[in-house]
Amino acid sequence: FQAGTDPTNAGSILSVITLSPPSSGPVQIIWSAVPGKKNRVQFKTSLWDLDWGALAGDVTATDMTAFKVDSSVGLATRRFYRVMLVE
């Protein structure tokens, strides 16, 4: 609800839509968004890691989707992402 989604609509959710393939260089994360809401993209390299790192720079959505490019992925063979609402 705080992310601007409609709790009475099962299709109204904050979710990652797509990730670009990591073999093509930087990863682009695209998610469903609500215009005007600010989000932060976080990552970790293992599900066993306790802490999430944050990609630099929060994103304020201007449309129904938003994106962030992770150019810090480097040689990591995998990364897990999540998108969070920033208040």
N, C-alpha and C positions, 0 to 999 in steps of 0.2 A: 504494500500500500504506500509506504513512504517513498518508494522509487517512482511513484506515479502510475503504477499499474492498478487495474480494477479487480479487487478481490472477489467480485461476483462473476467474473468472466475467466473461465479456465484457460483461455488463449491469451490472456493479458499477463505476460510474465517477463521478467528480466532474464534473458538468457543469451549465451554466446551462440551466434548463428554459424560462423565459419572461422577457420584458421587457414592461412595460406600454408602450403607445404614448406617445412623447414629446410629442405634441400635447395630451395630457391633463394636463399639469403635471409634477410630479415623476415620475421613472421608478422603478418597482419591479423589482428583479432578484430572481428566485427560482431557486434551484438545488437539486440533489439533495445531501443532506448525511448525515452520520453523527452521531447524538446525542453530545454531549460534545466534538466537534472544533471548534476555533476557526478561522474563516475571515476573510479580508480581501478586500474588493472594491476592485479598482483600475480605472482608466479612462484613456483618452486620446481626444483629439478627431480624431486622424489616425493611420493606420497607419504613417505615416512618422516620427511622433514617436519619439524614442529612449526617453524616460522615461515611466513610468506614474505617475499620481497616485493617491493612496489616498483613498477616502471615509472620513470620520472615524468611528471606532468599529468595532472588530472584532465579529464575530458568533459566538457560541457556539451551535451547533445544539442544539435541544431535541427535535427530531423528525427525520423522514426527509427533510424539506425545510427550507430556511432562506431568509430574505429580507433585503434591505436596500433602503431608499428613498434615491434620489439626488435630493435637493432642491436641489442646487447646479448642476443642468444648465442652468438659466437659458435664454439664447437660443441655445445651441449647436444647430446643425442636425443634428449627429450625435455620437455617442459610442460608443466601443468599450469593452467591459467584460471583465474576467477575475476569477475567484475563485481565491484562493490559500489554502493551508493555512498557518496561523500556528503555529509550535512554541514 
